[in-house]
Amino acid sequence: MSHDRPLEPGVVLTIEPGLYIPDDEAFGPFAGIGVRIEDDVAITERGREVLSKDVPVAPDEVEALVGGS
């Protein structure tokens, strides 16, 4: 399958920016942490639709969702 496909109606793609902190003592309590925010986007006849638009991304909302503190 080609990765040079045009963005046309019916295509769905994932945008995945991520930040990964090395597991190194120099980074203190943040060592080994990885953070990724993904959005799924569908190309439609009307343009684009962000399928994951209602997924929480604020830290307190994510913590409440997963039951963390």
Phi, psi and omega per residue, in radians:
M1 nan 2.349 -3.132
S2 -1.355 2.523 3.045
H3 -1.667 0.127 -3.141
D4 -1.761 0.477 -3.089
R5 -1.240 2.412 3.103
P6 -1.221 2.701 3.070
L7 -1.443 1.718 -3.103
E8 -2.210 2.835 3.136
P9 -0.874 2.338 -3.123
G10 1.791 -0.281 3.119
V11 -1.423 2.350 3.047
V12 -2.145 2.320 3.118
L13 -2.340 2.794 3.132
T14 -1.998 2.305 3.064
I15 -1.858 2.121 -2.965
E16 -2.250 1.236 3.039
P17 -1.206 2.497 -3.126
G18 -2.511 2.706 3.078
L19 -2.284 2.161 -3.123
Y20 -2.198 2.078 -3.119
I21 -1.636 2.229 -3.100
P22 -0.999 2.599 3.105
D23 -1.434 1.327 -3.030
D24 -2.369 2.414 -3.115
E25 -0.978 -0.465 -3.117
A26 -1.079 -0.360 -3.105
F27 -1.696 0.134 3.055
G28 0.926 -2.333 -3.058
P29 -1.193 -0.195 -3.140
F30 -1.593 -0.098 -3.102
A31 -1.013 2.308 3.068
G32 1.438 0.060 -3.120
I33 -1.476 2.446 3.027
G34 -2.215 2.397 3.133
V35 -2.262 2.260 3.107
R36 -2.392 2.332 3.042
I37 -2.039 2.130 -3.100
E38 -1.973 2.450 2.987
D39 -2.168 2.367 3.035
D40 -1.784 2.239 -3.072
V41 -2.169 2.247 3.084
A42 -1.825 2.331 3.036
I43 -1.553 2.180 -3.091
T44 -2.113 3.065 3.074
E45 -1.078 -0.491 -3.113
R46 -1.574 -0.068 -3.093
G47 2.352 -2.038 3.138
R48 -2.344 2.670 3.107
E49 -2.325 2.162 3.103
V50 -1.460 1.878 -3.052
L51 -1.235 -0.437 -3.076
S52 -1.773 0.356 -3.046
K53 -1.074 -0.428 -3.097
D54 -1.687 0.066 3.117
V55 -1.357 2.253 -3.107
P56 -1.156 2.489 3.088
V57 -2.221 -0.269 3.083
A58 -1.173 2.419 -3.076
P59 -0.903 -0.772 -3.111
D60 -1.185 -0.589 3.094
E61 -1.207 -0.700 3.113
V62 -1.150 -0.767 3.120
E63 -1.057 -0.726 3.121
A64 -1.132 -0.660 3.139
L65 -1.126 -0.743 -3.085
V66 -1.637 -0.017 3.086
G67 1.381 0.329 3.130
G68 -1.492 -3.076 3.100
S69 -2.202 nan nan
